Amino acid sequence: MLELDNIKNELNTYRDKIKEVYESLDIANKKKKLDELNMVMQESNFWNDVNKANSITKEVKDIKSSIDSYENLYLSFNDINSLIEMYNGETEDKEIIGEIKTLYKKFVGDIEETLTTLLLSGEYDDLDAIIKLNAGSGGTESCDFCQMLYRMYTRYTAKHNYEVIVNDYLDGDEAGIKSVEFIVKGKNAYGYLKSEMGVHRLVRISPFNAQGKRQTSFVSCDVMPDIKTDINIFIKPEDIKMEAYRASGAGGQHINKTSSAVRLTHIPTGIVVACQEERSQIQNRERAMQMLKSKLFFIKEKENKSKLSDIRGEVKENAFGSQIRSYVLHPYRMVKDLRTGEETGNTDAVLDGEIEIFVNSYLKWLQLGCPDRKINLQD
């Protein structure tokens, strides 16, 4: 049957990609390493050194995850081929054909996701991400756009089973959000979400404009890795400004009635961090200080100051000419990434958290060395 023949032909184009996954994940050596570690774990004195044992256990878990990823792809590929061979030309059973199409769609999604994960080779890519959104030029319209982006990212994280913890949240004067800082917890969270760093632009007919005019607004997105290991950075006490406030959530709903949340400002750099996830002010201050050290450490590693804008999205002016992505809802509908050239007309899906096409194209763009593109920033 023609439909199944087409699926089989498309499926066969993935043979080389399965081989690429096998080689990139170094499956042969990983299996040898797994056997060696399993022998070590069976030794009677394995748990005498708890830290070493935990490290080996984690390594075993990571190796098994890589092997399982490859083997699941390989088995799916063969299962779909077997089903097609079994039923092609012998049945018109729509249920069976539908099952094959469903399995094929899942296989394509899984292998593309695996190939994207292989692009995550940065030192901090596997860490949690700290994201801060700031409404920029555009007043209430920008605050509303800030809330739209916050919703977009929380929808994206929910689809990927990431956890979101809000550190700081400031409502807009009339609507939306002036700023919000949150941690995205999950494997490779920073690796994926670093693609969102920079200024985002929205063009639409503003619901806050009585004259129904088209309006442009901006929101900056700062993304940093959450480095939790001990960082040897000395910060002078006089360089820190601390504010305590009541922890709150979206819409200003108070999580508690005491000023347990903490906001720290590093005066020399202007970096601001906040934490409200812990129960006490002392715990929140310690966590905020760790986050501040992480930011300072990450920036310090980039010794060339000209690269600072690559690390901190808010360094760019939050206005025309500095955006990385445009969301146009009027007079046409399109979302376009101005670095990679990736675009889509399905704006509703993007604002509902389906940003994978931009994340994936950005990672591929990085792998190619960030090639220059002739892009009109006013598109």
Backbone hydrogen bonds in HBPLUS format (Angstrom, degrees):
<---DONOR---> <-ACCEPTOR-->    atom                        ^
c    i                          cat <-CA-CA->   ^        H-A-AA   ^      H-
h    n   atom  resd res      DA  || num        DHA   H-A  angle D-A-AA Bond
n    s   type  num  typ     dist DA aas  dist angle  dist       angle   num
A0005-ASP N   A0001-MET O   2.97 MM   4  6.20 151.5  2.05 152.7 161.8     1
A0006-ASN N   A0002-LEU O   2.95 MM   4  6.22 152.0  2.03 151.8 158.2     2
A0007-ILE N   A0003-GLU O   3.20 MM   4  6.52 154.2  2.27 141.4 147.9     3
A0008-LYS N   A0004-LEU O   2.92 MM   4  6.15 158.1  1.97 147.5 153.5     4
A0009-ASN N   A0005-ASP O   2.95 MM   4  6.19 158.9  1.99 148.2 153.7     5
A0010-GLU N   A0006-ASN O   2.97 MM   4  6.20 160.0  2.02 148.1 153.5     6
A0011-LEU N   A0007-ILE O   2.78 MM   4  5.94 154.4  1.85 147.8 155.9     7
A0012-ASN N   A0008-LYS O   2.99 MM   4  6.20 151.8  2.07 147.0 153.3     8
A0013-THR N   A0010-GLU O   3.13 MM   3  5.40 142.7  2.28 101.9 112.4     9
A0014-TYR N   A0011-LEU O   2.96 MM   3  5.59 162.6  1.99 117.7 123.5    10
A0015-ARG N   A0012-ASN O   3.27 MM   3  5.56 170.0  2.29 111.5 113.0    11
A0018-ILE N   A0014-TYR O   2.98 MM   4  6.25 150.0  2.07 151.5 158.4    12
A0019-LYS N   A0015-ARG O   3.13 MM   4  6.46 156.1  2.19 146.5 153.0    13
A0020-GLU N   A0016-ASP O   2.86 MM   4  6.12 144.0  1.99 139.1 149.9    14
A0021-VAL N   A0017-LYS O   2.93 MM   4  6.21 151.7  2.01 144.8 151.2    15
A0022-TYR N   A0018-ILE O   3.00 MM   4  6.29 160.0  2.05 147.7 152.9    16
A0023-GLU N   A0019-LYS O   2.98 MM   4  6.23 160.9  2.02 150.4 154.6    17
A0024-SER N   A0020-GLU O   2.81 MM   4  5.87 162.8  1.84 149.9 155.7    18
A0025-LEU N   A0021-VAL O   2.93 MM   4  5.90 159.1  1.98 148.3 153.4    19
A0027-ILE N   A0022-TYR O   3.23 MM   5  5.62 167.6  2.24 159.6 163.3    20
A0026-ASP N   A0023-GLU O   3.10 MM   3  4.89 143.5  2.24  92.8 103.8    21
A0030-LYS N   A0026-ASP O   2.96 MM   4  6.14 151.6  2.04 151.4 160.4    22
A0031-LYS N   A0027-ILE O   2.94 MM   4  6.14 152.7  2.01 153.8 158.8    23
A0032-LYS N   A0028-ALA O   3.33 MM   4  6.66 154.0  2.40 140.9 147.4    24
A0033-LYS N   A0029-ASN O   2.89 MM   4  6.13 161.0  1.92 150.1 155.5    25
A0034-LEU N   A0030-LYS O   2.84 MM   4  6.01 152.1  1.92 145.2 153.0    26
A0035-ASP N   A0031-LYS O   3.10 MM   4  6.33 155.6  2.16 144.2 149.5    27
A0036-GLU N   A0032-LYS O   3.11 MM   4  6.44 156.3  2.17 147.3 153.6    28
A0037-LEU N   A0033-LYS O   2.94 MM   4  6.22 162.3  1.97 154.0 158.2    29
A0038-ASN N   A0034-LEU O   2.91 MM   4  6.07 154.3  1.98 149.2 156.3    30
A0039-MET N   A0035-ASP O   3.15 MM   4  6.39 147.5  2.26 142.1 149.8    31
A0040-VAL N   A0036-GLU O   3.13 MM   4  6.50 151.5  2.22 143.4 151.3    32
A0041-MET N   A0037-LEU O   2.90 MM   4  6.17 155.6  1.96 150.0 156.5    33
A0042-GLN N   A0039-MET O   3.23 MM   3  5.28 140.8  2.40  96.3 107.2    34
A0043-GLU N   A0040-VAL O   3.11 MM   3  5.49 161.7  2.14 111.1 116.9    35
A0046-PHE N   A0043-GLU O   3.18 MM   3  5.37 157.8  2.23 117.0 117.0    36
A0048-ASN N   A0045-ASN O   3.05 MM   3  5.35 165.4  2.07 115.4 119.1    37
A0053-ALA N   A0049-ASP O   2.91 MM   4  6.09 156.9  1.97 152.4 160.1    38
A0054-ASN N   A0050-VAL O   2.82 MM   4  6.04 160.1  1.86 154.4 159.0    39
A0055-SER N   A0051-ASN O   3.01 MM   4  6.22 152.3  2.09 143.1 150.9    40
A0056-ILE N   A0052-LYS O   2.97 MM   4  6.25 157.3  2.03 149.2 154.6    41
A0057-THR N   A0053-ALA O   2.88 MM   4  6.08 159.4  1.92 149.7 156.0    42
A0058-LYS N   A0054-ASN O   2.96 MM   4  6.14 156.5  2.02 145.4 151.0    43
A0059-GLU N   A0055-SER O   3.02 MM   4  6.26 153.7  2.09 142.1 149.6    44
A0060-VAL N   A0056-ILE O   2.88 MM   4  6.14 156.5  1.93 152.5 158.5    45
A0061-LYS N   A0057-THR O   3.02 MM   4  6.27 156.1  2.07 145.0 151.4    46
A0062-ASP N   A0058-LYS O   2.96 MM   4  6.24 158.1  2.00 150.9 156.2    47
A0063-ILE N   A0059-GLU O   2.94 MM   4  6.14 160.4  1.97 150.6 155.9    48
A0064-LYS N   A0060-VAL O   2.92 MM   4  6.09 165.1  1.94 151.9 156.0    49
A0065-SER N   A0061-LYS O   3.00 MM   4  6.17 150.4  2.09 142.0 150.3    50
A0066-SER N   A0062-ASP O   3.10 MM   4  6.41 153.1  2.18 146.3 152.2    51
A0067-ILE N   A0063-ILE O   2.99 MM   4  6.28 165.3  2.01 155.8 159.7    52
A0068-ASP N   A0064-LYS O   2.82 MM   4  5.93 165.0  1.84 151.9 156.6    53
A0069-SER N   A0065-SER O   3.00 MM   4  6.12 151.7  2.08 140.8 148.4    54
A0070-TYR N   A0066-SER O   3.19 MM   4  6.52 162.3  2.23 149.8 152.9    55
A0071-GLU N   A0067-ILE O   2.90 MM   4  6.13 174.9  1.90 159.6 161.3    56
A0072-ASN N   A0068-ASP O   2.86 MM   4  5.83 158.3  1.91 149.4 154.5    57
A0073-LEU N   A0069-SER O   3.28 MM   4  6.42 154.4  2.35 139.1 145.5    58
A0074-TYR N   A0070-TYR O   2.92 MM   4  6.21 162.6  1.95 156.0 161.3    59
A0075-LEU N   A0071-GLU O   2.89 MM   4  6.02 163.6  1.92 148.3 152.5    60
A0076-SER N   A0072-ASN O   2.96 MM   4  6.02 157.5  2.01 142.0 148.6    61
A0077-PHE N   A0073-LEU O   2.95 MM   4  6.13 160.2  1.99 150.6 155.7    62
A0078-ASN N   A0074-TYR O   3.14 MM   4  6.41 163.2  2.17 148.8 152.4    63
A0079-ASP N   A0075-LEU O   2.81 MM   4  5.97 156.9  1.86 150.8 158.1    64
A0080-ILE N   A0076-SER O   2.98 MM   4  6.10 165.0  2.00 152.5 155.4    65
A0081-ASN N   A0077-PHE O   3.17 MM   4  6.36 162.3  2.20 144.9 150.0    66
A0082-SER N   A0078-ASN O   2.89 MM   4  6.06 155.1  1.95 146.8 153.9    67
A0083-LEU N   A0079-ASP O   2.95 MM   4  6.19 157.6  2.01 149.5 155.0    68
A0084-ILE N   A0080-ILE O   3.02 MM   4  6.24 159.2  2.06 150.5 155.9    69
A0085-GLU N   A0081-ASN O   2.99 MM   4  6.22 162.5  2.02 149.7 154.3    70
A0086-MET N   A0082-SER O   2.93 MM   4  6.06 147.0  2.04 143.4 152.9    71
A0087-TYR N   A0083-LEU O   3.02 MM   4  6.18 154.2  2.09 149.7 154.8    72
A0088-ASN N   A0084-ILE O   2.79 MM   4  5.34 148.4  1.88 148.8 154.7    73
A0090-GLU N   A0087-TYR O   3.10 MM   3  5.35 166.0  2.13 124.9 128.2    74
A0097-ILE N   A0093-ASP O   3.11 MM   4  6.42 166.5  2.13 153.4 157.4    75
A0098-GLY N   A0094-LYS O   2.82 MM   4  5.89 154.0  1.89 140.9 148.6    76
A0099-GLU N   A0095-GLU O   2.96 MM   4  6.19 144.4  2.09 137.6 147.1    77
A0100-ILE N   A0096-ILE O   2.98 MM   4  6.32 157.9  2.03 152.6 157.7    78
A0101-LYS N   A0097-ILE O   2.98 MM   4  6.25 161.0  2.02 150.3 155.5    79
A0102-THR N   A0098-GLY O   2.94 MM   4  6.13 151.1  2.03 142.5 150.4    80
A0103-LEU N   A0099-GLU O   2.90 MM   4  6.15 161.9  1.93 152.5 157.1    81
A0104-TYR N   A0100-ILE O   2.88 MM   4  6.06 156.4  1.94 148.8 155.7    82
A0105-LYS N   A0101-LYS O   2.97 MM   4  6.11 157.8  2.02 143.9 149.7    83
A0106-LYS N   A0102-THR O   3.03 MM   4  6.25 158.5  2.07 147.9 153.4    84
A0107-PHE N   A0103-LEU O   2.89 MM   4  6.09 156.2  1.95 145.6 152.7    85
A0108-VAL N   A0104-TYR O   2.97 MM   4  6.21 164.1  2.00 153.9 156.9    86
A0109-GLY N   A0105-LYS O   3.08 MM   4  6.30 161.3  2.12 145.3 150.4    87
A0110-ASP N   A0106-LYS O   2.86 MM   4  6.07 159.9  1.90 152.8 158.4    88
A0111-ILE N   A0107-PHE O   2.94 MM   4  6.13 165.6  1.96 157.1 160.2    89
A0112-GLU N   A0108-VAL O   3.02 MM   4  6.08 158.4  2.07 146.8 153.1    90
A0113-GLU N   A0109-GLY O   3.00 MM   4  6.09 152.0  2.08 142.1 150.0    91
A0114-THR N   A0110-ASP O   2.95 MM   4  6.16 153.2  2.02 144.1 151.5    92
A0115-LEU N   A0111-ILE O   2.92 MM   4  6.10 159.4  1.97 146.1 151.4    93
A0116-THR N   A0112-GLU O   2.97 MM   4  6.14 147.8  2.07 140.2 149.0    94
A0117-THR N   A0113-GLU O   2.96 MM   4  6.22 153.5  2.03 144.6 151.6    95
A0118-LEU N   A0114-THR O   3.11 MM   4  6.43 141.6  2.26 142.8 152.7    96
A0119-LEU N   A0116-THR O   2.92 MM   3  5.33 151.7  2.00 109.1 118.3    97
A0120-LEU N   A0117-THR O   3.00 MM   3  5.45 161.4  2.03 112.9 119.0    98
A0121-SER N   A0119-LEU O   3.06 MM   2  5.83 115.5  2.49 112.1  95.7    99
A0125-ASP N   A0122-GLY O   3.32 MM   3  5.12 160.7  2.36 100.6 106.3   100
A0127-LEU N   A0124-TYR O   3.03 MM   3  5.60 168.0  2.05 124.6 127.8   101
A0191-GLY N   A0125-ASP O   2.91 MM  66  3.77 141.8  2.05 133.2 122.5   102
A0188-ASN N   A0126-ASP O   3.37 MM  62  3.76 165.7  2.39  94.5  94.9   103
A0190-TYR N   A0127-LEU O   2.92 MM  63  5.66 164.4  1.95 164.0 160.3   104
A0226-ASP N   A0128-ASP O   2.88 MM  98  5.26 159.8  1.92 141.1 139.6   105
A0129-ALA N   A0184-VAL O   2.99 MM  55  5.13 158.8  2.04 145.4 149.5   106
A0184-VAL N   A0129-ALA O   2.75 MM  55  5.13 165.9  1.77 155.9 161.0   107
A0130-ILE N   A0224-MET O   2.71 MM  94  5.12 169.0  1.72 163.0 165.8   108
A0224-MET N   A0130-ILE O   2.92 MM  94  5.12 156.5  1.97 144.4 152.2   109
A0131-ILE N   A0182-PHE O   2.85 MM  51  5.45 175.4  1.85 169.8 168.4   110
A0182-PHE N   A0131-ILE O   2.84 MM  51  5.45 158.0  1.89 156.6 163.8   111
A0132-LYS N   A0222-ASP O   2.88 MM  90  5.07 153.2  1.95 144.6 152.1   112
A0222-ASP N   A0132-LYS O   2.87 MM  90  5.07 167.3  1.88 149.8 154.0   113
A0133-LEU N   A0180-VAL O   2.84 MM  47  5.36 162.6  1.87 160.5 163.9   114
A0180-VAL N   A0133-LEU O   3.02 MM  47  5.36 148.3  2.12 143.9 151.6   115
A0134-ASN N   A0220-SER O   3.00 MM  86  5.26 156.5  2.05 146.0 152.6   116
A0220-SER N   A0134-ASN O   2.96 MM  86  5.26 156.2  2.01 152.5 152.6   117
A0135-ALA N   A0178-LYS O   2.83 MM  43  5.19 177.6  1.83 156.1 155.9   118
A0136-GLY N   A0218-PHE O   2.84 MM  82  5.12 156.7  1.89 150.4 143.4   119
A0137-SER N   A0318-ASN O   3.45 MM 181  6.41 173.0  2.45 162.0 164.1   120
A0218-PHE N   A0137-SER O   3.19 MM  81  5.61 141.4  2.35 153.6 162.1   121
A0142-SER N   A0139-GLY O   3.02 MM   3  5.37 123.0  2.36 104.2 117.5   122
A0143-CYS N   A0139-GLY O   3.12 MM   4  6.54 150.4  2.22 147.0 155.9   123
A0144-ASP N   A0140-THR O   2.94 MM   4  6.22 151.1  2.03 149.2 156.7   124
A0145-PHE N   A0141-GLU O   2.99 MM   4  6.27 151.7  2.07 141.9 150.0   125
A0146-CYS N   A0142-SER O   2.81 MM   4  6.03 148.4  1.91 144.4 153.4   126
A0147-GLN N   A0143-CYS O   3.12 MM   4  6.40 148.8  2.22 139.4 146.6   127
A0177-ILE N   A0143-CYS O   2.91 MM  34  4.72 160.4  1.95 121.6 116.4   128
A0148-MET N   A0144-ASP O   2.98 MM   4  6.31 146.7  2.10 141.8 151.7   129
A0149-LEU N   A0145-PHE O   2.92 MM   4  6.24 155.5  1.98 152.6 157.9   130
A0150-TYR N   A0146-CYS O   2.97 MM   4  6.19 156.4  2.03 144.3 151.2   131
A0151-ARG N   A0147-GLN O   2.95 MM   4  6.15 158.8  2.00 145.8 151.2   132
A0152-MET N   A0148-MET O   2.91 MM   4  6.16 150.8  1.99 140.9 149.8   133
A0153-TYR N   A0149-LEU O   2.90 MM   4  6.20 159.6  1.94 155.9 159.1   134
A0154-THR N   A0150-TYR O   2.99 MM   4  6.21 157.8  2.04 148.5 154.9   135
A0155-ARG N   A0151-ARG O   2.92 MM   4  6.07 151.7  2.00 148.4 155.9   136
A0156-TYR N   A0152-MET O   3.00 MM   4  6.23 155.5  2.06 143.4 150.4   137
A0157-THR N   A0153-TYR O   2.88 MM   4  6.08 163.7  1.91 150.3 154.3   138
A0158-ALA N   A0154-THR O   3.01 MM   4  6.07 150.0  2.10 137.3 145.3   139
A0159-LYS N   A0155-ARG O   3.14 MM   4  6.38 154.1  2.21 146.5 152.3   140
A0160-HIS N   A0156-TYR O   3.27 MM   4  6.56 135.2  2.48 140.0 151.6   141
A0160-HIS N   A0157-THR O   3.16 MM   3  5.12 131.5  2.41  93.4 106.4   142
A0162-TYR N   A0157-THR O   2.82 MM   5  4.94 169.3  1.84 153.0 150.3   143
A0161-ASN N   A0158-ALA O   3.15 MM   3  4.99 162.6  2.18 104.5 106.7   144
A0163-GLU N   A0185-LYS O   2.98 MM  22  4.95 163.8  2.00 144.2 146.7   145
A0185-LYS N   A0163-GLU O   2.72 MM  22  4.95 168.7  1.73 154.1 157.1   146
A0165-ILE N   A0183-ILE O   2.95 MM  18  5.14 158.9  2.00 146.0 152.9   147
A0183-ILE N   A0165-ILE O   2.77 MM  18  5.14 160.8  1.81 149.3 152.8   148
A0167-ASN N   A0181-GLU O   2.76 MM  14  5.41 159.1  1.80 143.6 149.9   149
A0168-ASP N   A0181-GLU O   3.16 MM  13  5.01 159.5  2.21 139.1 138.6   150
A0181-GLU N   A0168-ASP O   2.81 MM  13  5.01 160.2  1.85 142.0 145.4   151
A0170-LEU N   A0179-SER O   2.87 MM   9  5.31 162.8  1.90 169.8 164.8   152
A0178-LYS N   A0170-LEU O   2.78 MM   8  5.51 148.0  1.88 148.7 159.1   153
A0179-SER N   A0170-LEU O   3.42 MM   9  5.31 160.1  2.46 134.2 138.5   154
A0172-GLY N   A0176-GLY O   2.95 MM   4  5.09 162.8  1.98 121.7 117.5   155
A0189-ALA N   A0186-GLY O   3.13 MM   3  5.43 151.2  2.22 137.2 131.4   156
A0192-TYR N   A0188-ASN O   3.08 MM   4  6.31 155.2  2.15 155.3 158.8   157
A0193-LEU N   A0189-ALA O   2.98 MM   4  6.05 169.8  1.99 153.5 156.3   158
A0194-LYS N   A0190-TYR O   2.92 MM   4  5.57 134.7  2.13 149.8 152.1   159
A0195-SER N   A0192-TYR O   3.44 MM   3  6.33 167.9  2.46 117.5 120.9   160
A0196-GLU N   A0193-LEU O   2.98 MM   3  5.56 166.6  2.00 117.4 121.7   161
A0197-MET N   A0194-LYS O   3.34 MM   3  5.64 171.4  2.35 112.7 114.6   162
A0198-GLY N   A0221-CYS O   2.89 MM  23  5.22 160.8  1.92 142.9 148.7   163
A0221-CYS N   A0198-GLY O   2.75 MM  23  5.22 155.1  1.81 146.3 155.0   164
A0324-ILE N   A0199-VAL O   2.66 MM 125  5.59 158.7  1.70 157.9 158.5   165
A0200-HIS N   A0219-VAL O   2.79 MM  19  5.32 175.1  1.80 161.2 161.8   166
A0219-VAL N   A0200-HIS O   3.00 MM  19  5.32 152.4  2.08 148.7 155.0   167
A0201-ARG N   A0325-ARG O   2.91 MM 124  6.27 158.7  1.96 158.8 165.6   168
A0327-TYR N   A0201-ARG O   2.70 MM 126  6.00 155.0  1.76 159.0 167.9   169
A0202-LEU N   A0217-SER O   2.93 MM  15  5.30 164.5  1.95 149.6 153.7   170
A0217-SER N   A0202-LEU O   2.96 MM  15  5.30 154.7  2.03 147.2 155.1   171
A0203-VAL N   A0327-TYR O   2.90 MM 124  6.26 159.0  1.94 157.1 156.9   172
A0329-LEU N   A0203-VAL O   2.73 MM 126  5.94 176.7  1.73 170.9 172.1   173
A0204-ARG N   A0215-GLN O   3.16 MM  11  5.69 161.0  2.20 152.9 157.8   174
A0215-GLN N   A0204-ARG O   2.74 MM  11  5.69 165.9  1.76 166.8 166.7   175
A0206-SER N   A0213-LYS O   3.37 MM   7  6.57 153.3  2.45 159.2 155.3   176
A0209-ASN N   A0206-SER O   3.29 MM   3  5.33 165.9  2.31 106.1 107.9   177
A0212-GLY N   A0209-ASN O   2.99 MM   3  5.40 164.4  2.01 115.9 120.7   178
A0233-ILE N   A0231-ILE O   2.97 MM   2  5.79 128.9  2.24 108.1  93.0   179
A0239-ASP N   A0236-LYS O   2.88 MM   3  5.29 155.3  1.94 113.8 122.1   180
A0240-ILE N   A0237-PRO O   3.14 MM   3  5.54 164.4  2.17 114.2 117.3   181
A0267-ILE N   A0239-ASP O   2.88 MM  28  5.33 151.4  1.96 154.4 158.5   182
A0241-LYS N   A0265-THR O   2.96 MM  24  5.02 159.6  2.00 143.1 149.7   183
A0265-THR N   A0241-LYS O   2.84 MM  24  5.02 151.9  1.91 143.8 152.9   184
A0243-GLU N   A0263-ARG O   2.82 MM  20  5.07 153.1  1.90 149.4 157.5   185
A0263-ARG N   A0243-GLU O   2.77 MM  20  5.07 156.9  1.82 154.9 160.4   186
A0245-TYR N   A0261-ALA O   2.97 MM  16  5.21 157.4  2.03 132.2 138.5   187
A0261-ALA N   A0245-TYR O   2.97 MM  16  5.21 130.3  2.22 172.4 172.6   188
A0255-ILE N   A0247-ALA O   3.04 MM   8  5.58 163.3  2.07 129.4 134.5   189
A0249-GLY N   A0253-GLN O   2.85 MM   4  5.33 153.6  1.92 144.7 153.3   190
A0252-GLY N   A0249-GLY O   3.00 MM   3  5.58 140.9  2.16 143.9 143.1   191
A0260-SER N   A0258-THR O   2.89 MM   2  5.59 133.9  2.11 105.8  91.9   192
A0262-VAL N   A0275-CYS O   2.98 MM  13  5.48 166.3  2.00 154.5 157.6   193
A0275-CYS N   A0262-VAL O   2.86 MM  13  5.48 151.1  1.94 154.7 163.9   194
A0264-LEU N   A0273-VAL O   2.75 MM   9  5.34 155.9  1.81 155.5 163.8   195
A0273-VAL N   A0264-LEU O   2.90 MM   9  5.34 161.3  1.94 155.1 161.4   196
A0266-HIS N   A0271-ILE O   2.80 MM   5  5.25 170.8  1.81 162.4 164.6   197
A0270-GLY N   A0266-HIS O   2.67 MM   4  5.39 145.2  1.79 163.8 174.1   198
A0284-ASN N   A0280-SER O   3.01 MM   4  6.26 158.9  2.06 147.7 153.9   199
A0285-ARG N   A0281-GLN O   2.85 MM   4  6.02 148.5  1.95 145.8 154.5   200
A0286-GLU N   A0282-ILE O   3.02 MM   4  6.29 158.3  2.07 149.2 154.5   201
A0287-ARG N   A0283-GLN O   2.97 MM   4  6.21 158.9  2.01 147.9 153.8   202
A0288-ALA N   A0284-ASN O   2.85 MM   4  5.96 157.4  1.90 144.4 151.0   203
A0289-MET N   A0285-ARG O   2.86 MM   4  6.03 154.5  1.92 146.8 153.8   204
A0290-GLN N   A0286-GLU O   3.03 MM   4  6.28 150.9  2.12 142.2 149.8   205
A0291-MET N   A0287-ARG O   3.01 MM   4  6.31 153.1  2.08 146.1 153.3   206
A0292-LEU N   A0288-ALA O   2.88 MM   4  6.15 152.2  1.95 147.0 155.0   207
A0293-LYS N   A0289-MET O   2.91 MM   4  6.16 159.2  1.95 148.6 153.9   208
A0294-SER N   A0290-GLN O   2.95 MM   4  6.17 148.7  2.04 141.4 150.5   209
A0295-LYS N   A0291-MET O   3.02 MM   4  6.33 156.9  2.07 147.7 152.7   210
A0296-LEU N   A0292-LEU O   2.93 MM   4  6.20 167.2  1.94 155.2 158.6   211
A0297-PHE N   A0293-LYS O   2.77 MM   4  5.82 157.3  1.82 147.1 154.2   212
A0298-PHE N   A0294-SER O   2.89 MM   4  6.01 161.4  1.92 147.8 153.0   213
A0299-ILE N   A0295-LYS O   3.00 MM   4  6.17 157.2  2.05 147.4 153.4   214
A0300-LYS N   A0296-LEU O   2.83 MM   4  5.93 154.9  1.89 144.2 152.1   215
A0301-GLU N   A0297-PHE O   3.03 MM   4  6.25 144.4  2.16 145.3 153.5   216
A0302-LYS N   A0299-ILE O   3.01 MM   3  5.34 136.4  2.20 104.1 115.9   217
A0307-LYS N   A0304-ASN O   2.91 MM   3  5.72 165.5  1.93 124.7 129.4   218
A0308-LEU N   A0305-LYS O   3.10 MM   3  5.32 166.4  2.12 111.0 114.4   219
A0310-ASP N   A0307-LYS O   2.90 MM   3  5.33 146.0  2.02 110.3 120.8   220
A0311-ILE N   A0308-LEU O   2.94 MM   3  5.30 149.4  2.03 108.8 118.3   221
A0312-ARG N   A0308-LEU O   3.04 MM   4  6.30 164.4  2.06 162.9 166.9   222
A0315-VAL N   A0312-ARG O   3.19 MM   3  5.83 166.0  2.21 118.3 122.7   223
A0316-LYS N   A0313-GLY O   3.33 MM   3  6.19 151.8  2.42 121.3 124.7   224
A0319-ALA N   A0317-GLU O   2.89 MM   2  5.59 136.5  2.09 104.8  91.9   225
A0338-LEU N   A0324-ILE O   2.70 MM  14  5.20 154.7  1.76 143.0 150.4   226
A0326-SER N   A0336-LYS O   2.93 MM  10  5.37 161.3  1.96 153.4 157.3   227
A0336-LYS N   A0326-SER O   2.96 MM  10  5.37 155.5  2.02 149.7 157.7   228
A0328-VAL N   A0334-MET O   2.77 MM   6  5.19 168.7  1.78 168.5 165.2   229
A0334-MET N   A0328-VAL O   2.89 MM   6  5.19 154.8  1.95 144.1 150.4   230
A0335-VAL N   A0344-THR O   2.86 MM   9  5.48 160.4  1.90 161.5 168.2   231
A0344-THR N   A0335-VAL O   2.97 MM   9  5.48 146.7  2.08 148.7 159.2   232
A0337-ASP N   A0342-GLU O   2.80 MM   5  5.36 168.3  1.82 166.7 170.7   233
A0341-GLY N   A0337-ASP O   2.92 MM   4  5.40 143.9  2.05 140.8 151.1   234
A0350-VAL N   A0346-ASN O   3.31 MM   4  6.65 160.5  2.35 149.5 154.7   235
A0351-LEU N   A0347-THR O   2.98 MM   4  6.19 172.3  1.98 157.7 159.1   236
A0352-ASP N   A0348-ASP O   3.01 MM   4  6.09 115.9  2.43 132.7 148.8   237
A0352-ASP N   A0349-ALA O   3.08 MM   3  4.93 140.0  2.25  93.2 105.2   238
A0354-GLU N   A0349-ALA O   3.03 MM   5  5.54 161.1  2.07 147.5 143.2   239
A0353-GLY N   A0350-VAL O   2.91 MM   3  5.32 154.9  1.97 117.4 118.7   240
A0355-ILE N   A0353-GLY O   3.02 MM   2  5.67 128.3  2.30 106.3  91.6   241
A0358-PHE N   A0355-ILE O   3.04 MM   3  5.50 130.0  2.30 110.0 122.3   242
A0359-VAL N   A0355-ILE O   3.03 MM   4  6.34 159.8  2.08 154.6 161.2   243
A0360-ASN N   A0356-GLU O   2.79 MM   4  5.89 175.3  1.80 160.1 161.2   244
A0361-SER N   A0357-ILE O   3.14 MM   4  6.04 158.5  2.19 131.3 137.7   245
A0362-TYR N   A0358-PHE O   3.01 MM   4  5.99 148.1  2.11 138.0 146.5   246
A0363-LEU N   A0359-VAL O   3.11 MM   4  6.38 158.4  2.16 148.7 153.8   247
A0364-LYS N   A0360-ASN O   3.05 MM   4  6.32 158.5  2.10 150.3 156.1   248
A0365-TRP N   A0361-SER O   2.88 MM   4  5.97 148.3  1.98 138.4 147.8   249
A0366-LEU N   A0362-TYR O   2.85 MM   4  6.16 150.3  1.94 148.9 156.6   250
A0367-GLN N   A0363-LEU O   3.03 MM   4  6.27 154.2  2.10 141.7 148.7   251
A0368-LEU N   A0364-LYS O   3.07 MM   4  6.35 138.6  2.25 140.6 151.1   252
A0370-CYS N   A0365-TRP O   2.89 MM   5  5.27 154.8  1.96 150.1 149.9   253
A0369-GLY N   A0366-LEU O   2.90 MM   3  5.11 158.7  1.95 109.2 114.7   254
A0379-ASP N   A0376-ASN O   2.95 MM   3  5.55 165.1  1.97 126.6 127.3   255
